[in-house]
Amino acid sequence: MAKHQVMDKLSLGKQTQYPTEYDASQLHPVPRSINRQSIGIDNDNALPFSGGDLWNGYELSWLNTKGLPQVAVGRFWVPADSPNLIESKSFKLYLNSFNESRFDDWQTVTELMVSDLSACAGATVNVQLFSLNQLEGSQLSALPGHCIDQQDITIDQYDYDQTLLTLQPDAQPVSETLHSHLLKSNCLITHQPDWGSVVIRYQGPALDQQALLKYLVSFRRHDEFHEQCVERIFQDILALGMDKLTVYANYTRRGGLDINPFRSNFEQPQPWLRLPRQ
C-alpha cells in the first residue's frame, strides 16, 4: 500500500468524536517499512537494532461490573521488529473507548488490550496496568551520561541535516554516554511539536559534541513520527563507524500518552526513567 494511502486512513489530523463504548476498530497501524526504506533499513533482512517503543498511558479508566470507575496507569511495550507502529491518536481514542464500558476485572482489561494492540502492531505487545497506589511516591529521574546542551555555540540550522554530524578531528575510540534535552521534531501529519530528551550511548570513534548538538537541533522543523526520528538518529550515527550504539528518547506526553522509543545493537532496554517533563 502506498504511503499516502496509509496516511489517508488515519484519524490523525481529522475531526473525530470520542467513542462512548469499547471499540478496537479505533486502532490504526502504520507500516514501519514506509520510513525505514528512506534511511537504508530493509525490512526483509535483519534489523540493525533491537528494542521497542514504551508507551505510558496516564488517562486510562473503565467501569467495574457495578459501574464504579477504575483508574490506572498503563505501560505498553511495542517491539521494534513488529511490522507496524501504532498511530498515537488512534491509540488515544482506543484507550478512551474503555471509559464507559464495564469489565469483570483488571485482568480482563489487560488481556483485551494485549489482544487488540498485538493485532494492530502485528506482534505481541506487552501490557501492564498499575493502580495509583502502586505508583505513589515514584521519583523523577535524571538521564545517564554527560549533557551536551550547555555549549557556547552558534546554531542557525533548524532543518534536518545529516551532514552536520561529524567525528572529532583525531576520532580516538571511546565508550561514552551523552544526552540532550533539546530534541524537538513535528508530527508527520498535524505538524504539532514533539518535545523530547535523547540518550546516545556508543563505543567507537569519538563524536564531535558540538556537531552532535547542532545535528539534534536540526530536527526542529523535521516532520516525522517519534519512532522514526529515533531510528533515523540511530542510522546516521551508526554510519560513522560505531561498533556499539544505543539511542533512546523520552518524549513528553500528548493526550495522556508519552512515547519512549529504544533502539540498540548491543544492549537490552534500560529501566524506564520518568523525566521532569513527563
Disulfide bonds with the S-S distance in Angstrom:
none
